[in-house]
């Protein structure tokens, strides 16, 4: 993918309000490469407040504002075109997050975007995938991809250039350290507590992942840099290669030591000493899921991913299209776990997309909304795994509890609602799931569920009585023509019933026309 170069004078900046520190990175494009002009990091353990008390103290909120003002002073010496400020887990999970964002805006003038967990992982995974495309061994052999943040853990399966499955877990290095910190300095067997706690989460992940023979292990996160240095790893292009035996040897050494002993032994800061064991325990547990003999560690950080998107907008658009494919692969893997009818889902997906494309002038929606419809079409029936009665309600609950790569939490909620309304019930404000959407989102759910309903009706019997449909938009009606020699009385009845909501939403009558094949 070619990069969309901006002028070399375009200087941009990212402020990252993380769980363990605030960071400023100022950069520009130089010969199709991100050139960092300034990098500042100010340690501030916001996560220690959120993960133990549920909110961030206003003493620390004042400190956030003070640090951002200093960042802005530094940024003023550059001809900054754009500054983007983001906050991740610690702020996102704080009960007083709205007050924090408001105070930052008032005191510094900076608007902060709170990134949800899925969005944060998407930026990280896009950058990792760019680097993985250059690695020939990973073109066909599956890899376990692990991202440890301060407050969250992302586990994914990478295969054939795509991420086919992903799971986000609320268990990061700093979160673990804070939750179990009272034990950490009291015992040299703290590692046992950590290992048992980690396995209580990762063993669940192991049961739901498509765990075939995974031959590679890819790890990213700030602690990987420390581990890589301690293991004297070698760089292989974009990656540091940490031999498994050196990693295990290091883990065996550090797991018997307290943070104070680690500080003395390795001359590292207190903050790094406290998160080193939790991080290595997570990596060690997940590494055992694979046959990998090395840990491949690309240097990928959120700020770099954001800078890349900002500097190379056209490339970002192209990568979003690539990840749309990953979203559907992720949805199909979830659907497979719930034993869905793949042939029916595929037919409903094909019909829904064809109707969507033909109605562009009517619905006014774009490629992103089309992806949400497609995802809902794949997943609409998975609730039948629990119970065929009211399965659409079960589909809603399963989808909203799932991690769909490339979709934000808000988009997952929209997909869940689209699936919910594909069958027996219609969107109503009495339904909490629908009422809690914004007015714009309610209209979107209604439009896409109306399309999904008639697409589903076309294969009501799940027998795929015809493959292709012809869709024509004629003045005030949508005509769908099918060709088959089979009896379609059930589909015609279902289409007539489900097209009533379609007419209400779009002001168009939908007709099903059957041509007999001799």
Phi, psi and omega in degrees: 000126180283147181273144178270095187290138171259168177297146182296344180279350180285110180249131181233165182216150175233131171251120183250111177267092184268182182284336184243349183193162169255138184227142175239130175229123178249132185211167175216165175276131176220107180057048178062026176228144176286121179251115181279123180267330183205137175223123179233141179225129180236109181299132176202110187276077177293327181297330180296332175282307185297315187285343180249329184245346179089350178209163182262131182296152181284345170296320179284330176297318176299322180293321176303313181296319179298316180294317180297321176301320177294321177299317181295326177297317178294317182296332182296339180280354176247158176275073185287127177271320184217136170238125176245130179246132181228153174233146184244221196307311187300316179284319182302322183267357180285134182294338181256027185300322181295321178293323180297311181298321179295316180295319178298318180296315182293317187275337183238342184082002183265129175270126183253129174269127174270115182274131174283167188301317182295319180294317179300313181296323181301313179299316180296312184294324177299317180293320179296316181297325176300318180286324182292332179298338180272357185255105189299327184293340185262010181290324183236337182275131183291150179225146172267123184251122185236126176240118177256115171264181178292328184238356183213161182232130176246128178236129182220160173252124180250127181206132176059035178084003181231152170266112189264348180202145180211151178215129176256135182232136178283077181200087177257178184295313181289322179300315178298316181299318181288318182293323185252010187300330182296337181270338194300316183272352186270342187214140174281357177254024177304328182302329180296317178298314181297311182300317180293321179294315180298315183293333177297334177267311187290332177295328175294316179300322182296326182285336183257350179278148173285075188278085170273196180286104182263118189259354181229152180228119182245124184236138175218157187142161185294330181289339180299325179300316180295312181301317180299318179295314182296329181271001181051050183287161178254150178268137175236089184066242182278357188240149164265138180251114181255110179300140183302319183294325178290320178298311181298320178298318178295317180298318179298330179284311188281336187290346178264007186242151176276164177305321179299318178294324178293322178299314180293320185286317188251359179056048178247166181289163179299319181300315181291322181297323184287333183259352184296311181296312178303319180295313182294327177295319177297311180299316183297318179296314182286328177300327181292345177285347188241172174258014183297141177253007177208158173254122178265124189234097174282146177274101181226123178233156183303317182299321179295319180297320179293318178300318180299315179297322183286322183281326186237076188295319182292320177298323178298320178298316181295320180290329175296325177293320177299317183285344172297322176296319178297324178299315181291321176298319178298317179297319181291327176292321175296315181299321178298320179300329180261020171054051182284164175276097188296321181294318178295313181300319180295319180292317178297318177300312181299314182294317182298318181292324178294318177295316179303312183296321182290337186258017186307319182290338182272313185272339176066025183256164184243198186294328181293317179293326177297321177296321179295319177297315181299317180297316179296324179295321178296320191259359193300331186255006188294343178296343179295341177299327179274309181192133180291336176288127182053039185298331181297328177291321178292323176301316179303312184294319180295314183297313183292343177265001183261158174259115179249109184305130176094350179250140176283169179299323178294320180290324177297321177297321178294314178301316179300319179291322177300314179296323181300325186259022180277347192239257192275331186248158180249156179300130178218149179293342176291340179277122183302320183297326180278320182297326184283352174283157174288161178306319179296319180291325178297317178298317180298313179300317181296317180297311185287324178290329177296319177292316181297324181299313182284331176294320178292323180298329182292346173228047184300329182277349184063025182251000179048062184289344175208156183258311185260151172231151175250124184247125178231137178255115182235107179048256185254027179213154175248119182253125178244117184253134178238157176232123179194154174264353185275159178288129183239026183302319180296316180295320180295317178297312181297319180297317180298320180290315186279341181284348179296318179290325177302315180296321179297320184284315188257349183070025180236139172275135178253130181240144174250118182247129183251129172251130179278138176262126183275000000 
